[in-house]
Amino acid sequence: MKNTTAPLCSEKRSKFGDVLVTTLFVLIIFGFSIAIFIIPDKKFSNDENRSLQVFPTYPNISAFTESFFSGDFGKKISDYYADQFPLRDAFVGVKAMTERVMLEKQNNDVIFGKDGSLITRFYYPDVNIIDANIKKINKALSGLGIPAYICVPPRTQDVMSVWLPDGFPEEPSNEAFEALENELADTQIKYIDLRSALLAKADMGEQIYYRTDHHWESLGAYYAYREIADNIGFKPKEPDEFSVKTVTDSFFGTTWSKAGAKWIKPDSIESYEPINGSRFEVDIMKYRDGRGDIARTMDGFYDESCLTTKDKYAYFLSGNYADVSIRKITDEKRETLLVIKDSFVNSLVPFLAQNYDIRLIDPRQYTGKISDIVASGDYCAILCCINMDIISGSDVKIA
């Protein structure tokens, strides 16, 4: 007589296992879905150094209807779920490790480069965005009666080709800068080509960009300073005129946060101080449009308190502000350079300030007009320094 007990028990165990797995799966899905609404929204990510999408709200039904039918509401909801998903940072790290084990060369649009580097991947540029931004910059800076220059800090991908995987295409970088030069050819703004100079230094084996962040290192900023000097026509300070000091060796930048590559070693940040003992004051204005009182004055270019935070790049000028003035403490009369900037300029200022007093305007925050600034001050020239990521991928707000 056949024994049917074992198969029946096995079948029961199999069904119990299926039910258990299904139940756990459903609980996890619903648990995470509910947790998104129970856990308070995070407004800022320290790891990624950016604002996060919170649940969208509207002042009235008309505003909601307009946002809904335009697609803006749907995009915000999608971003909300992506930004507020519970344990998001942990899942990003697990995914990055999995991609690496599977020999994938990138995660979350960040390339696992050579020498422990992380490089944000940029694809073929939208030439129309570049053209539109240059037209706006030209309109804002032309006809003001003073010379205008533009330099566009390259992205890591555009310069550190020695870090890129073998066979990685150069065409996306080349097309972006060709479009930039073609559009600038029809303007009165003089173009300063930083990419060629920095690419040459990188090809010689010099590390001029951070391995975990999208910015150039202080050494890269110094080489950019020399290229700017050659084009504007002032004499740059030599390397031996600065005292170089490593201020931290535990810097994890925005690319590291985006990649989730927790195994990558941190970067170091260096300061450059003039050996002649020159002192500088940095005035940070209180209001977004530059009007009003000075919020605070820094002694020098560096804010050491930022070295204890995640955003250690804010060590340079204490971060980004709408309107900042830099002056040398001296009785000598110095010319003033007006600089339209993004965050790349923050580590460039310690070098430019050796030759000029400087007024910095960040168009991402400043709400006034450049023409009003020029009319109210005595500036020898305007230098626009906005990096290629913004020029080719964002709407530059400048008037």
C-alpha positions as MATLAB code, in Angstrom:
seq = 'MKNTTAPLCSEKRSKFGDVLVTTLFVLIIFGFSIAIFIIPDKKFSNDENRSLQVFPTYPNISAFTESFFSGDFGKKISDYYADQFPLRDAFVGVKAMTERVMLEKQNNDVIFGKDGSLITRFYYPDVNIIDANIKKINKALSGLGIPAYICVPPRTQDVMSVWLPDGFPEEPSNEAFEALENELADTQIKYIDLRSALLAKADMGEQIYYRTDHHWESLGAYYAYREIADNIGFKPKEPDEFSVKTVTDSFFGTTWSKAGAKWIKPDSIESYEPINGSRFEVDIMKYRDGRGDIARTMDGFYDESCLTTKDKYAYFLSGNYADVSIRKITDEKRETLLVIKDSFVNSLVPFLAQNYDIRLIDPRQYTGKISDIVASGDYCAILCCINMDIISGSDVKIA';
ca = [
       0.000    0.000    0.000;
       1.362    3.425   -1.002;
       2.166    5.949    1.671;
       0.565    9.302    0.706;
       1.273   11.080    3.966;
       4.645   12.550    2.989;
       3.467   14.125   -0.258;
       0.464   15.650    1.498;
       2.686   17.128    4.213;
       5.106   18.367    1.585;
       2.248   19.942   -0.340;
       0.977   21.675    2.787;
       4.442   22.985    3.583;
       4.803   24.218    0.004;
       1.483   26.050    0.139;
       2.364   27.511    3.546;
       5.694   28.760    2.161;
       3.983   30.336   -0.846;
       1.441   32.049    1.374;
       4.169   33.267    3.731;
       6.302   34.699    0.920;
       3.291   36.353   -0.712;
       2.132   37.788    2.604;
       5.571   39.185    3.399;
       5.832   40.664   -0.087;
       2.430   42.361    0.226;
       3.257   43.639    3.708;
       6.541   45.101    2.480;
       4.904   46.806   -0.503;
       2.020   48.216    1.511;
       4.280   48.962    4.459;
       6.609   51.106    2.383;
       3.661   52.772    0.630;
       2.093   53.697    3.963;
       5.431   54.699    5.489;
       5.937   57.346    2.794;
       2.907   59.209    4.129;
       3.553   58.552    7.829;
       7.230   59.518    7.935;
       7.674   63.335    7.747;
       9.006   64.560    4.414;
      12.713   65.344    4.248;
      13.263   68.730    2.669;
      17.003   68.400    2.082;
      19.455   65.583    1.449;
      22.799   66.122    3.149;
      24.324   63.247    1.196;
      23.262   64.639   -2.184;
      23.458   68.299   -1.124;
      20.165   69.156   -2.804;
      16.558   69.964   -1.980;
      14.144   67.030   -2.103;
      10.668   67.043   -3.609;
       8.022   67.271   -0.900;
       4.354   66.463   -1.494;
       3.050   69.189   -3.821;
       0.462   71.604   -2.463;
      -1.538   74.326   -4.224;
      -3.239   77.491   -2.974;
      -6.500   76.760   -4.813;
      -8.260   74.310   -7.138;
      -7.459   76.431  -10.176;
      -3.712   76.176   -9.578;
      -4.009   72.415   -9.019;
      -6.026   71.953  -12.230;
      -3.476   73.892  -14.261;
      -0.606   71.858  -12.788;
      -2.460   68.572  -13.308;
      -3.245   69.084  -16.983;
       0.173   70.527  -17.790;
       1.878   67.390  -16.452;
       3.709   69.301  -13.732;
       1.737   67.587  -10.955;
       2.552   64.137  -12.310;
       6.255   64.945  -12.505;
       6.286   66.288   -8.945;
       4.506   63.175   -7.640;
       7.013   60.950   -9.440;
       9.909   62.942   -7.963;
       8.199   62.849   -4.555;
       8.083   59.050   -4.469;
      11.668   58.812   -5.700;
      12.986   61.309   -3.124;
      10.914   60.280   -0.098;
      11.046   56.476   -0.480;
      11.932   54.955    2.944;
      15.543   53.784    3.312;
      16.267   55.322   -0.069;
      19.972   55.929    0.612;
      20.458   52.333    1.773;
      18.770   50.938   -1.335;
      20.913   53.158   -3.576;
      24.026   51.770   -1.889;
      22.869   48.151   -2.259;
      22.043   48.735   -5.928;
      25.471   50.293   -6.544;
      27.238   47.326   -4.954;
      25.123   44.914   -6.987;
      25.948   46.748  -10.212;
      29.635   46.610   -9.352;
      29.564   42.884   -8.565;
      27.839   42.301  -11.919;
      30.709   44.202  -13.599;
      28.462   47.067  -14.660;
      30.369   50.284  -15.401;
      27.874   52.747  -13.938;
      25.015   53.255  -11.500;
      22.428   56.018  -11.419;
      24.186   57.744  -14.354;
      27.507   57.777  -12.501;
      30.446   56.018  -14.157;
      32.763   53.860  -12.071;
      35.981   55.381  -13.444;
      39.607   54.424  -13.115;
      41.715   55.182  -10.018;
      38.670   55.056   -7.737;
      36.945   57.953   -9.514;
      33.222   58.601   -9.944;
      32.119   60.572  -12.992;
      28.625   61.878  -13.696;
      27.667   60.695  -17.167;
      26.348   63.277  -19.624;
      24.801   62.283  -22.907;
      24.569   64.134  -26.210;
      23.701   67.779  -25.506;
      20.572   69.654  -26.485;
      22.162   72.321  -28.678;
      19.013   74.446  -28.498;
      19.446   74.851  -24.719;
      23.072   75.964  -25.162;
      22.084   78.444  -27.861;
      19.223   79.877  -25.797;
      21.415   80.338  -22.703;
      24.227   82.046  -24.602;
      21.715   84.415  -26.221;
      20.413   85.381  -22.760;
      23.914   85.854  -21.380;
      24.898   87.948  -24.401;
      21.793   90.114  -24.030;
      22.542   90.715  -20.342;
      26.262   91.475  -20.706;
      26.536   93.266  -24.067;
      26.323   97.010  -24.510;
      27.320   97.818  -20.924;
      30.443   99.750  -21.886;
      32.975   97.382  -20.306;
      34.730   94.278  -21.694;
      32.848   91.014  -21.185;
      34.413   87.544  -21.039;
      32.957   84.096  -20.621;
      34.614   80.896  -19.469;
      32.733   77.637  -19.052;
      34.215   75.204  -16.507;
      34.110   71.734  -18.070;
      32.540   68.741  -16.394;
      34.725   65.892  -15.131;
      33.720   63.846  -18.176;
      34.959   66.638  -20.468;
      38.445   66.807  -18.956;
      39.437   63.704  -17.004;
      39.468   61.358  -20.000;
      42.247   59.374  -18.296;
      39.643   58.237  -15.754;
      37.020   57.152  -18.275;
      36.523   53.480  -19.214;
      38.310   52.417  -22.392;
      36.296   53.237  -25.480;
      34.090   55.808  -23.778;
      32.862   58.246  -26.492;
      34.211   61.793  -26.559;
      31.525   63.042  -28.950;
      29.053   64.253  -26.250;
      31.716   66.554  -24.774;
      32.996   67.716  -28.143;
      29.508   68.533  -29.424;
      28.664   70.584  -26.331;
      31.756   72.780  -26.594;
      31.511   73.108  -30.372;
      27.931   74.361  -29.982;
      29.111   76.786  -27.283;
      31.873   78.233  -29.462;
      29.613   78.482  -32.518;
      26.988   80.460  -30.612;
      29.578   82.746  -28.971;
      31.079   83.566  -32.375;
      28.061   85.804  -33.040;
      28.432   87.773  -29.792;
      30.686   90.526  -28.458;
      31.692   88.377  -25.489;
      35.242   87.023  -25.607;
      35.430   83.278  -25.042;
      38.108   81.863  -22.727;
      38.713   78.192  -23.565;
      39.313   76.432  -20.249;
      38.705   72.921  -21.537;
      41.794   72.710  -23.745;
      44.102   73.945  -20.997;
      42.650   71.637  -18.339;
      42.528   68.651  -20.677;
      46.238   69.072  -21.381;
      47.019   69.065  -17.643;
      44.861   65.978  -17.050;
      46.527   64.125  -19.927;
      49.872   64.821  -18.233;
      48.630   62.865  -15.213;
      47.616   65.734  -12.926;
      44.518   65.260  -10.784;
      42.635   68.513  -11.209;
      39.080   67.326  -10.405;
      37.792   65.620   -7.276;
      37.225   61.873   -7.585;
      33.946   62.003   -5.629;
      32.591   65.427   -6.609;
      31.752   67.309   -9.815;
      33.945   70.355   -9.034;
      37.535   70.992   -9.951;
      40.141   70.765   -7.203;
      41.987   73.883   -6.059;
      44.801   72.926   -8.439;
      42.334   72.821  -11.322;
      40.980   76.221  -10.275;
      44.550   77.559  -10.278;
      45.117   76.412  -13.865;
      41.802   78.020  -14.858;
      42.995   81.236  -13.179;
      46.147   81.254  -15.311;
      44.120   80.764  -18.488;
      41.806   83.624  -17.509;
      44.850   85.815  -16.826;
      46.284   85.122  -20.279;
      43.017   86.178  -21.923;
      42.091   89.208  -19.817;
      45.696   90.391  -19.702;
      46.775   90.475  -16.058;
      49.837   88.840  -14.511;
      48.926   85.723  -12.493;
      50.626   84.750   -9.267;
      53.076   81.860   -9.511;
      52.554   78.579   -7.614;
      55.452   79.309   -5.255;
      53.657   82.485   -4.113;
      51.082   80.349   -2.284;
      51.243   78.184    0.797;
      49.270   74.998    0.104;
      47.667   73.096    2.994;
      45.427   70.025    3.130;
      42.498   71.036    5.333;
      40.574   67.742    5.217;
      41.050   64.271    3.808;
      37.450   63.104    4.363;
      35.501   64.880    1.608;
      32.717   62.899   -0.060;
      31.138   64.966   -2.822;
      27.829   65.005   -4.672;
      28.875   62.396   -7.258;
      29.693   59.938   -4.482;
      26.262   60.499   -2.945;
      24.488   60.020   -6.261;
      26.415   56.861   -7.110;
      25.867   55.145   -3.766;
      29.411   53.788   -4.072;
      30.176   53.553   -0.373;
      33.469   51.747   -0.962;
      35.127   54.715   -2.710;
      37.776   56.527   -0.682;
      37.246   60.216    0.205;
      38.932   63.216   -1.385;
      41.176   65.846    0.165;
      40.564   69.593    0.024;
      43.432   72.052   -0.156;
      43.655   75.740    0.646;
      45.950   78.226   -1.095;
      47.097   81.159    1.024;
      49.380   83.924   -0.318;
      52.768   83.712    1.372;
      53.053   87.520    1.409;
      50.462   87.603    4.199;
      47.812   89.549    2.283;
      44.426   89.636    4.000;
      40.986   89.736    2.431;
      37.455   90.406    3.626;
      34.352   88.752    2.166;
      31.015   90.565    2.576;
      27.920   88.386    2.150;
      24.812   90.441    1.432;
      21.583   89.825    3.313;
      18.964   90.009    0.560;
      18.523   87.917   -2.569;
      18.667   90.953   -4.858;
      21.731   92.381   -3.158;
      19.982   95.331   -1.564;
      20.125   95.897    2.139;
      22.639   95.282    4.866;
      25.659   93.008    4.939;
      24.642   89.723    6.550;
      28.153   88.894    7.706;
      31.797   89.472    6.894;
      34.325   86.646    6.617;
      38.005   87.075    7.287;
      39.466   85.376    4.224;
      38.062   82.974    1.667;
      37.597   79.863    3.791;
      34.945   78.830    6.310;
      36.483   76.131    8.493;
      33.159   75.352   10.183;
      31.993   73.762    6.919;
      34.692   71.094    7.213;
      32.602   69.426    9.928;
      29.552   69.124    7.625;
      28.697   66.823    4.710;
      28.960   69.725    2.229;
      32.664   70.332    2.758;
      32.987   72.152   -0.578;
      31.179   75.028    1.184;
      34.568   75.587    2.867;
      35.148   77.897   -0.100;
      33.354   81.203    0.612;
      30.938   79.419    3.007;
      28.791   78.287    0.049;
      26.675   80.050   -2.569;
      25.026   83.439   -2.124;
      23.263   85.871   -4.417;
      25.645   88.783   -3.905;
      29.143   88.750   -2.395;
      31.941   91.332   -2.362;
      35.636   90.525   -1.847;
      38.260   93.167   -1.116;
      41.890   93.163   -0.139;
      42.736   94.945    3.115;
      45.149   97.515    1.707;
      45.549  101.213    0.983;
      46.429  100.577   -2.657;
      43.771  101.309   -5.280;
      42.601   98.154   -7.014;
      40.325   97.510   -9.969;
      37.092   95.612   -9.373;
      36.039   92.622  -11.462;
      32.354   91.733  -11.743;
      31.923   87.946  -11.848;
      28.717   86.156  -12.819;
      29.173   82.791  -11.204;
      28.156   79.345  -10.082;
      29.793   77.146   -7.424;
      32.933   76.464   -9.518;
      33.946   80.070   -8.943;
      34.046   79.630   -5.157;
      37.416   77.851   -5.325;
      38.615   80.192   -8.097;
      38.139   83.362   -6.022;
      41.251   82.912   -3.819;
      43.330   83.275   -6.989;
      41.393   86.027   -8.808;
      41.381   88.110   -5.609;
      45.176   88.374   -5.785;
      44.699   90.692   -8.785;
      41.262   92.274   -8.320;
      38.651   93.224   -5.806;
      35.621   91.186   -6.831;
      31.862   91.357   -6.791;
      30.175   87.973   -7.222;
      26.645   87.618   -8.556;
      24.956   84.201   -8.624;
      22.114   84.380  -11.196;
      20.468   81.315   -9.649;
      19.562   83.491   -6.652;
      20.025   87.120   -7.681;
      16.810   88.855   -8.785;
      18.175   92.215   -9.942;
      19.612   93.294  -13.305;
      23.275   93.138  -14.288;
      22.948   96.511  -16.037;
      21.901   98.150  -12.747;
      24.971   96.706  -11.002;
      27.299   98.026  -13.707;
      25.639  101.458  -13.629;
      26.042  101.736   -9.859;
      29.705  100.676   -9.656;
      33.113  101.058  -11.265;
      34.063   97.731  -12.854;
      36.988   97.074  -15.167;
      35.400   94.000  -16.795;
      32.743   91.306  -16.492;
      33.654   87.643  -16.278;
      30.835   85.134  -16.699;
      31.860   81.734  -15.316;
      29.035   79.170  -15.419;
      29.803   75.479  -15.884;
      28.807   73.320  -18.863;
      26.310   71.237  -16.885;
      24.203   74.360  -16.321;
      24.814   75.902  -19.759;
      23.755   72.716  -21.560;
      21.041   71.441  -19.250;
      19.318   74.259  -17.361;
      17.583   77.550  -17.946;
      20.123   80.229  -17.004;
      18.218   83.012  -15.293;
      20.080   86.218  -15.984;
      18.842   89.715  -16.797;
];
